[in-house]
């Protein structure tokens, strides 16, 4: 079976499209850029934000779409949007933990999958009260955590575009705040916030 037409391929395609919208929403909600950098659009019948600035839109689009072949194969465990201070120390992480059932062989019910994913887009704006205020000199990046490292020789240029991050890691286990989770075969997604532990040493 063509992997792109398999349940895993179709699921990965829907998930990547969703992640692009969700990550854009996160960046908008954090107020990193002026509100005019975004425009209102509808996605899954929910009002969302789309990046108007070409470089911002391209960074999010290319980063997430570059994960497509690895999500199809079940290699990606988490996709995170990390906001850091000027010393590259994380202040806040939005983590999408994903699982695509590789043994699922039934017909994909796209409507059920999209209905479940839509609830994340509704819940995100309602979670601003638990988000941290960012300093004016913050930076952010999209980071993927792989279950196993892809082999660059077998996945052509797809693996080569992903490089190790230079963002520093917390020394203590983070404080985790769940935002939303779903399970709709063959996809499971959890979205949660990570903040540094109260005992985390100052940078």
ZIZINOR-V355682 format. One record per pair of residues at least 6 apart in sequence whose ideal C-beta (glycine too) atoms are under 6 Angstrom apart, sorted by the first residue. I is the first residue (numbers start at 0). GAP is how many residues later the second one is. Records with the same first field share a line. If there is no record, write none. Layout:
# ZIZINOR-V355682
I->GAP / GAP
This chain:
# ZIZINOR-V355682
2->6 / 69
6->97 / 101 / 179
7->64 / 92
8->63
9->98
10->89 / 175 / 176
11->56 / 59 / 60
13->99
15->48 / 49 / 52
17->99
18->45
19->40 / 41 / 44
20->22 / 27
22->37 / 58
23->25 / 27 / 36
24->23 / 24 / 99
25->55 / 68
27->10 / 21
36->15 / 16
37->11 / 13
38->11 / 13
39->7
40->7 / 9
43->70 / 74
45->72 / 75
47->73
50->6
62->79
65->95
66->9 / 77
68->89
69->6 / 80
73->26 / 28
74->71 / 72 / 75
75->68 / 70
76->68 / 70
77->17 / 19 / 67
78->17 / 65
79->13 / 15 / 63
80->13 / 61
81->8 / 11 / 59 / 61 / 85
82->8 / 9 / 51 / 55 / 57
83->6 / 55 / 83
84->6 / 50
85->51
86->116
87->79 / 80
88->79 / 114
90->41
91->40 / 103
92->101
94->97 / 99
95->95
96->93
97->91
98->89
99->86 / 87
100->85
103->81 / 82
111->72
112->71
115->66 / 68
119->60 / 71
122->57
126->52
129->47
142->22
149->9
151->7 / 8
169->26 / 30
171->25 / 27 / 28
173->20
174->20 / 22
175->16 / 18
176->16
177->14
178->12 / 13
179->11
180->9
181->7
